[in-house]
């Protein structure tokens, strides 16, 4: 009895928390009624029938887009993943063209990235590999960014990741390279970290997401600009908004170049038009943002295998590009490095890539 009297009472949840399920239910009912009225007004069988054609095409492409999952090497090895998937009834095949049911293959650009057919998503999410975070689903562009950082880092180097989104990219770098010093920053915080930085900035600026088959899902998963959701529901993004985004990307890139101790900036974005890609990079390089006394930045080809003719062509411009297709979202990747950071070994790897030694 004494113990019972001495025990602290269990805290009661605030009244607002108790009201939340009821209020959510009301909004759900109102939304369903609004959708029904919209369907009746347009004489449509379903809400999909009144969506803009561009949205319907995006949904069709997104529903068939393969799933990309990177291996958490802190918890499991790639060999263990292969063995586990085999026990679960999955068969490893050589390429996406061989997909048939419960199959998967290795990505050609990233050695720790697996690709699965979209039809097996629900089954995958029930596997212990996913429930215990040994495999993590994420857009391929983020893995490409992580692998591009690899050749620029040593074990004792610092890295700042600007706009890390969901945090999966931070976890990927930490688990893959066992980095001890990882800083995260939004646009507002990036300047305050200047004195702490020593080596590399990974810049994942907010973009229009026009190079993504399912932009709504990407924006929500990666904590991108939610204001764009209204634009996508109407089938396009206004040009003035695209210009504002491009200006912001240039501003963030030139800020990153002003860090005196930083030796390289990796810039990764999901967009398929030049003014969020090459134009931003070229303007930043000619801006003199690094200062007159500092060593200037130069474009350095990302160290990634080149697996088709278009990739080899763009590598000659020192960029890496993936075009939006039925098998992947688009991706634009650029590495800006000071000459002191570009080693002869690195030049050798990129020369081998451009010459087509990795062409398959």
N, C-alpha and C positions, 0 to 999 in steps of 0.2 A: 504493500500500500504506500509506504514511504517513497519507494522508488517511483511508483506511478505518479504520486503527487509532485515529485521533483522533476519529472520528465517535462521537457518543453513541449507545448502544444503544437500539433501539426499545422503549419501555415496554410491558410485558406487562399485559394487563387482569387485575384481581383475580380470584381463583378464583370469588368469588360471582357475578361477571358471566358467567363461563362456564357456571355452573350455572343461571342464570336461565331460558334457553329450555327446558331439561329440566324444571325445576320447574313452569314455566307449562304445559307439555304435560301433566304429571301432573294438575294441577288441572283442566285442560280435560277430561281423560278422566273424572275423578271427577264433574265437573259434568254431563257428558253421561250418565253412568250414573245419577246422581240424578234427572235429568229423565226418563229412560226408566222408572225405577221409579215415579215419580210418575204418569206417563201410564198405566202398567199398573194401578196402584192405582185410578185414577179412570176406567179404561176410556175414555180420551180419545184421539182421533186425533192431536191436537197439543197442545203446552203452552198455546196460546192458548185452548183449549176449557175449561181449568180456571181461567182467570183470572176475577176478579170482573167482573160485567157492566159496572160503571163504567169499568174499565180497557179492556175491549174496545171500548166506545163511544168512549173517548178515542183509542184507536189508529185507529179508523175515521175519526174527524174529523181527526186529525193527519195521516193519510196523504193526505188531500185538501186540506189547508191550503196556500194559496199560499206561495211563497217570497219573502222580502223581501231585497233587496240594495241597499246604499247605495254611492254613487259616491265613490271616493277621488279628490277633485278636485286633490290634489297631484300625481297621476300622469296623470290623463286628464280631459277635459272631458265634460260630458253629451252634447254634440253628437258627440264622437268615439265615445262608447259607443253611441249610436244607429247611427252608420255601421258600426261593427264588428259589432254584432248583426245588422244588415241583411245584411252580407256572409256572416255565418254561417248565414243562412237564417231569422232571426227576424223576425216582423212586429209592428210596434207597433199596438196597438188602443186604443180609447177607454176601456174599462173591463174589469173582471174578467168581466163577463157575456159578453164577446166572445171569451174565451179558447177557442182551438181549436188544439191542437198546439203548434208552436214560435211562440208569441206572447208578448207582454208589454205592460205598460202602466205609466204613471206613477202614483205614489201621490197621493191627493188632499190629503194633509196635509203631506207633506214633498217639496220639489221635487227633491231628489237621491236619492230612493228609488224603485227599480224593483220591479215585482211580476211574478213568473213562475208558471206552473202547476207544481204539485208533480211532475207526470209527467216534466218535463224536467231534474230535478235532476242526474242522472248526466251528462247531456250538457253542462249548464252548467259543472260542475266541471272539465271537460276544456278549456274555452275559455281562451285566453290572458288574457282579462279577469279571470278568477278565479285562474288559476295565478300571475299577476303582481300579484295583490292590487289590481287596479283596481276590481273590484267585490267586496264582502264581504257574505256572508250573515249576517244577525243579526235577532233579533226586532224587530218594528216599534216596540215600546214604547221601545227604546233610542234610536231615531232621533227619536221624539217628544220624548224628554227633551233630546236634543242641540239640537233646533230651539227648544225652549222657553227654553234658555239664551241663545240668540242675541241677543234684544232686551235682555238684562241686562248684556252684556259690551261693553267697549271693547278696543281692541288691547292696551293696557298693563295690563289688569286681570288679577288672579289668579283662579284657580278651584280649588277642592278637590273631587275626586270621591271620595265615600265608597262603598266596596264596588264597585269598578270591574269586578269579575268577571274576564272573559277578557282585558280590556285593550282590546277593540275600541272601546268607548265613548270611552276616552281618546284612541285614535288618531283616531276620528271627529271629536272636538272639535279636536284638534291640526291635522289636515289640512284641516278645513273653515274654521276661523277663524285658522289660523296662530298659535295661542296659544303664547307662550314660557314661560309660568309656569303649569304644571299640577301640582298636588299630588295624590297618591293617598293614601288612608288607609283602614285598616280601623277597626273600632270602637275598637280598642286605641290607635290612633295619632292619632285625630282631635283629641284634646285637645292633644297635643304640637305640633300645627301651628298652634295658635291665634294666636300672635304673627306668623306669616308671612302670614296671610290678609288680603286687602284688599276683596274684592268678593262672590263668589258661591260657594255650596256646592251641588253636585249630589249629592243623597242618593238612593242606590239600595239601600235596606235589604233585607236578606234577608227573604223572605216565604214563605208557604206554597205558592206556585206553583199554587194551586187555580184560577187564571184562565188556565191554560195547557193547550192540548190535549195536548201531549206533555211533561208535567212532568219526566220522567226526562231527556230530551234537553236541556231547558232548564237543569236543575240542573247537568248535566255540562258543558255548553257555557259557562255563565256562572259556574261555580264557586260555585254556591249551596249551601245546607245539605244535604250528602249524607245526613245522618241521616234525612231525610224519605223517602228511597228505600224503606225498609222499610214506611213507612206507605202509600205509593202502591201497593206490591205487594199490600197487603191491601184496597185500594179506598177508603180514607178516611184523613184525618189526625185524630188524637185532639184533642178540644176543648181539653184542658189545654195541649197543645203549641201550638195556635193562640193561646191566651191569652198564653203566654210570648212568642211571636213579636210579638204586638201590643204587649206591654209593652216589649219591646226596641226596637221601631220608635219608640214614643213617647219612650223614653229618648234614642235617637240624635237625633231631631228636636229635642228641647228642648236637647240639648247644642249642636247646630248653631246654634240661636238665641242662644246665649250669647256667640258671637264678636262682640266689640264693633265690629270694622271691617267685618264682613260686612253687605251691604245686601239680599241676597235668598237664599232657599233654594228650590231646585227639588226636589220630592219625587215620585218615580215608583215605582210598585209594580204588580205583576201579581196582582190579587186582585179578586174580584167581590162581596165582602160588606163592609158598612159598617165593621165594627170593625177592619179593617186600612186603611180608607180615611178616610172623613169623620170617624169617631170619633177617630182618632189626630190628625188636623189640628185639630179643634175643641178637644180636650184640650190640645194644645200651645199654641194661641192664648190659652187662658184660664189657662194655668199661670203667666204672668208670668216665663217663663224668661229673657227678655232683660234683666231687671232694671228696677227702678223708675225709674232715671235715663235709661235708654236709650230711643230712639225705638221705639215698639211696631211689631210686624209686623201686616200686614193681608193678606188673601187677594187675589190679583190674577189675573184670568183669563189662562191661558197664551195667547200669541199664536200661534194655530193656526187654519187655516180650519175652519169648521164645515160639515159636509157632509150632515147628516141632522137630522131634527127632535129626536131624543133628545140629540144633541150640543148643539143650541141650548138645550134645556131645562136640561141640566146646567151649561152655561156661565153661566146666570143665578145658579147657586149658586157661581160662581167656581171650578169644577172642570172638568177635562176627563176624559171617560170613554169607553172602548171596551168594549162587552160581548163576552163570549166568544161566538163565532159560527163559521160554516163558512168565513169568510174572514179571521179574525184572532183572536189571543188577546186576552184582556181587558187593559185598561190603566187605571190611575188616576193622574192627574197634577194636582199642585197647586203653585202658586207663592206663596210667602210673601215679601212684600217690605216694606221700610220705606217710608214715604211719600216720602222724599227720592229713592228709586229709581224711583218711578212717575211718569214724565213725562207731560205732556199728550198728546204724540204717541202714547204707548202706550195711554192711555185711548181715544183716537180709534180706534185699530185694533181694540180689543176691542169698542167700541160698534158698530163696523161689522159685526163678526162676529155679535154677538148680534142685531142687527137683521135678520140673514139675507141680507146682501148677498153672502155667499159660499155661500149655500145652493144646492145643485145637485140 
